[in-house]
């Protein structure tokens, strides 16, 4: 490191440093102030497709906020699915669910700018990323109900989707932050493959995580390795203001997460995560930068707000006010409302079309959930498979013992719900 010598102490005082600006394209009135910032391929029709995906996860029913039930305005697919599945959990149809209301633009806008060959690792709130890359409602419902069509074979808790073979996204894991070094490793592998085959389509690795996960040691190790090895990876930080019940103000004293990238020698950009156009353009440019000159890491800090509870196990009214949430549900800050308003200004969307789309999406999700519940669970032998190429003697003995107990006490087990029943063990 070359650092100039100085005859006097020059302390770096964080309070005197300018705050990192937040990039946006749409202003608070949902008007694009500089049309040159929008790529030619981003037509109103294309954004309408993004919007419908955002809607799919939106809340259309009633969510439980503490002990009170509060009706929320319908938003769309990610948005609608979130609402339905939240209620499904309350009714006992699924055991757990996590919603992403307020972060729909972060997911869909960023995923739209990535290529199919890019390798993705996620945390647990990236429904929109899966959806934008080709996951279907049936795929979500199969995982949430743990039926035989779930690629994870029903072994993981709900919302832990697996889509590597279909959408090039690695399985979601509950362990916070572990996906960040995984992305760095994948990026290094992609870099090596590109050196071996110049004709191979260039690809980046992308890690999605929340600002809470940036407090994990995995975050720091991943950034340092990515910087020193020039890995083509995009670190996608969703700064939604809360790590479960801990607000960002209690998590760090520095200027957010983007400022940390600078310390590792990584380029960074802070983006308005409620502006789907800004998210798309920022991700597109981040990907270009990550691939140029042999590859390098980029960090995007996408500023949003978690309007919903952390999960169905959380009651956010215990640590924040309803008034605060209402501000972020307004048209000025809500990504669904902002995108809808922009589309209407372009003449490609109306309130009536919006109502019809919500109804159709809601019907599709409820139908797929109902159908998924009817599908048999995975075969019982799946409990023991995929650890070793062949069952070890110990595992085989355990399987035999389990089968013996199930046959002895059949009334205690729901073997008939699994494909093949007890014979599938």
Legacy VTK file of the C-alpha trace (Angstrom):
# vtk DataFile Version 3.0
C-alpha trace
ASCII
DATASET POLYDATA
POINTS 425 float
0.000 0.000 0.000
1.301 3.411 -0.934
0.178 6.107 1.456
1.517 9.672 1.499
3.493 10.655 4.576
2.225 13.587 6.619
3.991 15.715 9.266
0.729 16.104 11.190
-1.913 13.672 12.414
-4.872 13.621 10.063
-7.665 11.762 11.773
-10.490 10.427 9.651
-13.680 11.440 11.412
-16.801 9.640 10.130
-19.079 12.499 11.170
-17.286 14.840 8.777
-17.585 12.534 5.772
-20.394 13.195 3.265
-23.172 10.597 3.218
-23.249 8.258 0.258
-26.038 9.429 -2.108
-28.922 7.185 -3.121
-29.386 6.682 -6.859
-32.921 6.980 -8.163
-34.647 7.507 -11.507
-38.256 8.142 -10.502
-38.926 11.053 -8.176
-41.478 10.973 -5.367
-44.224 11.796 -7.850
-43.253 8.698 -9.889
-41.966 10.822 -12.752
-38.700 10.027 -14.561
-36.690 13.220 -14.352
-33.996 12.170 -16.846
-35.182 9.804 -19.577
-31.591 9.216 -20.686
-31.065 7.171 -17.514
-33.540 4.538 -18.735
-32.198 1.921 -21.163
-33.957 1.610 -24.549
-35.067 -1.953 -23.800
-36.981 -0.803 -20.707
-40.318 -0.190 -22.368
-43.579 0.330 -20.471
-44.658 -3.103 -21.719
-41.563 -4.754 -20.241
-42.038 -2.957 -16.926
-45.657 -4.118 -16.950
-44.348 -7.697 -16.969
-42.153 -6.904 -13.984
-45.092 -5.297 -12.243
-47.265 -8.400 -12.614
-44.495 -10.467 -11.061
-44.252 -7.961 -8.235
-48.002 -8.264 -7.778
-47.917 -12.043 -7.563
-46.213 -11.832 -4.207
-48.335 -9.000 -2.877
-50.823 -9.153 -0.026
-54.442 -9.207 -1.109
-56.181 -10.378 1.968
-55.968 -9.500 5.587
-52.702 -9.724 7.493
-52.478 -10.144 11.221
-50.730 -7.169 12.763
-50.462 -8.149 16.384
-53.934 -8.995 17.642
-55.681 -6.764 15.127
-56.478 -7.691 11.548
-55.666 -4.916 9.118
-56.797 -4.919 5.497
-53.949 -4.077 3.150
-54.269 -2.762 -0.370
-53.612 -5.392 -3.021
-50.332 -5.002 -4.826
-49.474 -8.157 -7.015
-47.938 -11.761 -7.658
-45.108 -11.687 -5.096
-47.312 -9.332 -3.147
-50.516 -11.348 -3.553
-48.855 -14.670 -2.839
-47.440 -13.248 0.377
-50.900 -12.290 1.598
-52.491 -15.610 0.759
-49.686 -17.671 2.262
-49.600 -15.540 5.397
-53.262 -16.389 5.916
-52.644 -20.027 4.975
-50.124 -20.257 7.797
-52.637 -18.784 10.234
-55.126 -21.428 9.110
-52.609 -24.217 9.637
-52.203 -25.095 5.970
-48.459 -24.345 6.049
-46.227 -24.175 9.106
-44.261 -21.019 8.332
-43.962 -18.185 5.818
-41.898 -15.068 5.177
-43.237 -12.093 3.247
-41.421 -9.438 1.213
-43.938 -6.580 1.092
-42.019 -3.360 0.474
-39.109 -5.102 -1.258
-40.785 -6.307 -4.448
-38.929 -3.846 -6.698
-35.573 -4.900 -5.233
-36.191 -8.530 -6.170
-37.856 -8.256 -9.545
-35.913 -5.235 -10.826
-32.516 -6.741 -10.027
-33.352 -10.213 -11.326
-34.578 -8.715 -14.607
-31.095 -7.299 -15.236
-29.276 -10.591 -14.710
-28.551 -13.296 -17.296
-29.795 -16.911 -17.127
-26.214 -18.176 -16.770
-25.557 -16.014 -13.692
-25.346 -18.062 -10.479
-27.583 -16.842 -7.667
-27.524 -17.417 -3.913
-30.264 -15.935 -1.758
-31.307 -15.426 1.834
-35.028 -16.091 2.392
-37.000 -13.106 1.127
-36.162 -13.332 -2.569
-39.425 -14.782 -3.901
-39.395 -12.182 -6.684
-35.940 -13.272 -7.851
-37.131 -16.870 -8.235
-40.288 -15.679 -9.982
-38.541 -13.333 -12.409
-36.085 -16.072 -13.398
-38.777 -18.615 -14.248
-40.094 -20.188 -11.052
-43.834 -20.790 -11.362
-46.598 -20.590 -8.797
-46.783 -24.408 -8.824
-43.084 -24.563 -7.882
-43.640 -22.275 -4.893
-46.653 -24.243 -3.698
-44.858 -27.593 -4.062
-42.110 -26.397 -1.735
-44.431 -24.686 0.720
-46.553 -27.828 1.079
-43.521 -30.176 0.928
-45.056 -32.449 -1.681
-43.237 -34.897 -3.976
-42.684 -32.199 -6.637
-40.475 -30.171 -4.308
-36.845 -30.376 -5.560
-35.792 -30.339 -1.907
-37.862 -33.494 -1.324
-39.782 -31.884 1.525
-36.773 -31.837 3.832
-36.604 -28.116 4.438
-38.967 -25.712 6.130
-41.290 -23.553 3.990
-39.859 -20.640 1.945
-36.543 -22.465 1.504
-36.909 -22.844 -2.232
-34.541 -24.824 -4.426
-34.220 -23.957 -8.086
-30.697 -24.619 -9.318
-31.716 -26.856 -12.204
-34.584 -24.617 -13.304
-33.559 -21.027 -12.581
-29.891 -21.340 -11.551
-30.551 -20.338 -7.952
-29.044 -22.395 -5.161
-31.280 -23.633 -2.360
-32.223 -21.182 0.361
-30.605 -21.912 3.741
-31.676 -20.673 7.162
-28.127 -20.111 8.320
-27.689 -16.362 7.997
-24.914 -15.103 5.753
-23.533 -18.422 4.537
-24.677 -17.719 0.979
-22.310 -14.733 0.700
-18.993 -16.659 0.659
-20.730 -19.298 -1.475
-21.281 -16.618 -4.121
-17.643 -15.529 -3.898
-16.554 -19.132 -4.438
-18.937 -19.522 -7.368
-17.622 -16.297 -8.878
-14.043 -17.495 -8.613
-15.035 -20.753 -10.309
-16.759 -18.807 -13.093
-13.599 -16.748 -13.513
-11.476 -19.888 -13.876
-13.932 -21.426 -16.346
-13.879 -18.266 -18.437
-10.086 -18.459 -18.640
-10.307 -22.059 -19.833
-13.030 -21.408 -22.414
-12.972 -17.982 -24.047
-16.107 -18.812 -26.007
-18.196 -19.425 -22.902
-20.842 -16.789 -22.132
-19.541 -14.523 -19.338
-21.386 -14.919 -16.068
-21.381 -13.426 -12.592
-22.369 -14.763 -9.197
-24.887 -12.794 -7.150
-25.485 -12.958 -3.402
-28.678 -11.498 -1.937
-28.712 -10.732 1.785
-30.121 -8.284 4.302
-28.246 -5.596 6.181
-28.489 -7.758 9.297
-26.517 -10.518 7.582
-23.798 -7.950 6.855
-22.971 -8.163 10.564
-21.987 -11.806 10.140
-18.331 -12.746 9.760
-19.167 -14.510 6.488
-19.908 -11.125 4.911
-16.473 -9.718 5.688
-14.591 -12.826 4.665
-16.493 -13.049 1.394
-15.824 -9.421 0.465
-12.137 -9.654 1.273
-11.595 -12.820 -0.775
-13.671 -11.434 -3.671
-11.612 -8.232 -3.710
-8.199 -9.880 -3.487
-9.037 -12.512 -6.120
-10.963 -10.151 -8.438
-14.078 -12.313 -8.428
-16.971 -11.321 -10.715
-19.611 -11.200 -7.988
-22.386 -8.748 -7.133
-23.162 -8.415 -3.433
-26.829 -7.422 -3.325
-27.653 -5.996 0.112
-31.332 -5.438 0.837
-31.296 -2.746 3.501
-34.914 -2.892 4.650
-34.351 -1.186 7.996
-34.749 -4.170 10.311
-32.972 -7.393 11.229
-36.047 -9.066 12.709
-36.754 -6.623 15.548
-33.419 -4.790 15.549
-33.538 -1.493 13.627
-30.569 -0.448 11.495
-29.865 2.394 13.928
-28.892 -0.221 16.526
-26.912 -2.390 14.121
-24.221 -0.026 12.902
-22.908 3.498 13.353
-21.324 3.884 9.948
-22.921 5.038 6.705
-24.888 1.915 5.924
-23.452 -1.118 4.160
-22.115 0.557 1.017
-19.431 2.318 3.056
-18.031 -1.054 4.145
-17.287 -2.041 0.554
-14.854 0.844 0.213
-12.709 -0.536 3.033
-12.261 -3.743 1.065
-11.485 -1.926 -2.160
-14.836 -2.756 -3.716
-16.943 -0.402 -5.830
-20.361 0.317 -4.372
-23.602 2.089 -5.199
-26.559 2.922 -3.004
-29.900 2.602 -4.788
-33.518 3.523 -4.088
-34.988 0.042 -3.667
-38.556 1.293 -4.134
-37.739 2.464 -7.684
-37.817 -0.571 -9.989
-36.245 1.402 -12.850
-33.287 2.463 -10.699
-32.833 -1.075 -9.384
-32.772 -2.493 -12.901
-30.318 0.073 -14.274
-28.030 -0.201 -11.243
-27.919 -3.997 -11.480
-27.331 -3.901 -15.213
-24.364 -1.562 -14.749
-23.080 -3.564 -11.778
-23.045 -6.687 -13.921
-21.157 -4.908 -16.693
-18.564 -3.630 -14.234
-18.224 -7.014 -12.522
-17.299 -8.642 -15.827
-14.928 -6.082 -17.318
-11.127 -6.399 -17.180
-11.203 -10.012 -16.042
-13.749 -9.506 -13.302
-14.162 -7.704 -9.998
-16.691 -7.527 -7.140
-19.426 -4.896 -6.884
-21.722 -4.087 -3.964
-25.213 -2.640 -4.298
-27.041 -1.387 -1.234
-30.737 -1.353 -2.087
-32.640 0.883 0.306
-36.194 -0.212 1.074
-38.442 -0.881 4.044
-39.879 -4.129 5.359
-43.551 -3.218 5.492
-44.545 -6.708 6.567
-43.647 -8.633 9.680
-40.289 -10.414 9.619
-42.164 -13.724 9.315
-45.338 -15.399 10.507
-43.565 -15.864 13.845
-43.121 -12.121 14.293
-45.331 -9.299 15.570
-43.686 -6.091 14.355
-46.104 -3.902 16.333
-43.962 -4.754 19.361
-40.997 -2.751 18.059
-42.347 -0.165 15.606
-45.418 2.022 15.262
-48.248 1.597 12.802
-47.774 5.217 11.793
-44.229 4.477 10.652
-45.424 1.540 8.557
-48.211 3.637 7.017
-45.663 6.124 5.693
-43.936 3.376 3.744
-47.234 1.987 2.468
-47.990 5.325 0.817
-47.702 5.925 -2.921
-44.467 7.866 -2.457
-42.609 4.932 -0.919
-44.466 1.731 -1.791
-42.763 0.035 -4.792
-45.983 -1.549 -6.033
-47.909 1.722 -5.928
-45.030 3.661 -7.465
-44.665 1.258 -10.371
-48.420 1.190 -10.967
-48.585 4.969 -11.029
-45.730 5.161 -13.556
-47.388 2.546 -15.788
-50.676 4.426 -15.689
-48.887 7.627 -16.698
-47.558 5.749 -19.742
-51.043 4.648 -20.731
-50.421 0.908 -20.526
-52.301 0.218 -17.279
-55.532 1.242 -15.605
-57.143 0.804 -12.223
-59.667 -1.600 -13.755
-56.908 -3.741 -15.269
-55.229 -3.659 -11.892
-58.312 -5.018 -10.157
-58.726 -7.750 -12.768
-55.064 -8.757 -12.542
-55.264 -9.044 -8.770
-58.344 -11.233 -8.993
-56.779 -13.512 -11.618
-53.496 -13.839 -9.742
-55.273 -14.520 -6.478
-57.396 -17.221 -8.125
-54.326 -18.866 -9.663
-52.431 -18.945 -6.368
-55.349 -20.347 -4.374
-55.954 -22.999 -7.049
-52.293 -24.034 -7.122
-52.132 -24.161 -3.318
-55.218 -26.352 -3.181
-53.836 -28.676 -5.865
-50.404 -28.856 -4.195
-52.019 -29.938 -0.933
-53.557 -32.921 -2.722
-50.229 -34.182 -4.068
-48.524 -36.975 -2.129
-45.499 -36.232 0.035
-42.048 -37.480 -1.112
-41.178 -41.158 -0.673
-40.088 -41.960 2.855
-36.694 -43.333 1.793
-35.797 -39.760 0.906
-35.163 -39.210 4.613
-31.983 -41.264 4.217
-30.914 -40.591 0.624
-28.557 -38.004 -0.898
-26.067 -37.979 1.981
-23.842 -40.772 0.669
-23.813 -42.446 -2.758
-24.848 -45.640 -0.951
-26.425 -46.003 2.469
-23.902 -46.714 5.197
-24.454 -49.707 7.470
-25.519 -47.367 10.261
-28.033 -45.548 8.057
-29.410 -48.819 6.739
-29.888 -50.078 10.290
-31.691 -46.865 11.198
-33.956 -47.197 8.156
-34.862 -50.760 9.090
-35.571 -49.758 12.676
-37.783 -46.875 11.558
-39.720 -49.187 9.260
-40.174 -51.712 12.066
-41.596 -49.062 14.405
-43.908 -47.641 11.718
-45.287 -51.090 10.965
-45.789 -51.799 14.670
-47.576 -48.489 15.364
-49.217 -47.536 12.039
-51.794 -45.308 13.721
-49.000 -43.007 14.908
-47.666 -42.243 11.430
-49.118 -40.694 8.280
-47.335 -43.041 5.873
-50.325 -43.053 3.521
-49.689 -39.366 2.775
-46.332 -40.257 1.222
-45.819 -41.634 -2.240
-45.578 -45.419 -2.003
-46.654 -45.415 1.646
-44.637 -47.553 4.047
-43.271 -49.558 1.103
-41.501 -46.392 -0.029
-39.204 -46.661 2.990
LINES 1 426
425 0 1 2 3 4 5 6 7 8 9 10 11 12 13 14 15 16 17 18 19 20 21 22 23 24 25 26 27 28 29 30 31 32 33 34 35 36 37 38 39 40 41 42 43 44 45 46 47 48 49 50 51 52 53 54 55 56 57 58 59 60 61 62 63 64 65 66 67 68 69 70 71 72 73 74 75 76 77 78 79 80 81 82 83 84 85 86 87 88 89 90 91 92 93 94 95 96 97 98 99 100 101 102 103 104 105 106 107 108 109 110 111 112 113 114 115 116 117 118 119 120 121 122 123 124 125 126 127 128 129 130 131 132 133 134 135 136 137 138 139 140 141 142 143 144 145 146 147 148 149 150 151 152 153 154 155 156 157 158 159 160 161 162 163 164 165 166 167 168 169 170 171 172 173 174 175 176 177 178 179 180 181 182 183 184 185 186 187 188 189 190 191 192 193 194 195 196 197 198 199 200 201 202 203 204 205 206 207 208 209 210 211 212 213 214 215 216 217 218 219 220 221 222 223 224 225 226 227 228 229 230 231 232 233 234 235 236 237 238 239 240 241 242 243 244 245 246 247 248 249 250 251 252 253 254 255 256 257 258 259 260 261 262 263 264 265 266 267 268 269 270 271 272 273 274 275 276 277 278 279 280 281 282 283 284 285 286 287 288 289 290 291 292 293 294 295 296 297 298 299 300 301 302 303 304 305 306 307 308 309 310 311 312 313 314 315 316 317 318 319 320 321 322 323 324 325 326 327 328 329 330 331 332 333 334 335 336 337 338 339 340 341 342 343 344 345 346 347 348 349 350 351 352 353 354 355 356 357 358 359 360 361 362 363 364 365 366 367 368 369 370 371 372 373 374 375 376 377 378 379 380 381 382 383 384 385 386 387 388 389 390 391 392 393 394 395 396 397 398 399 400 401 402 403 404 405 406 407 408 409 410 411 412 413 414 415 416 417 418 419 420 421 422 423 424
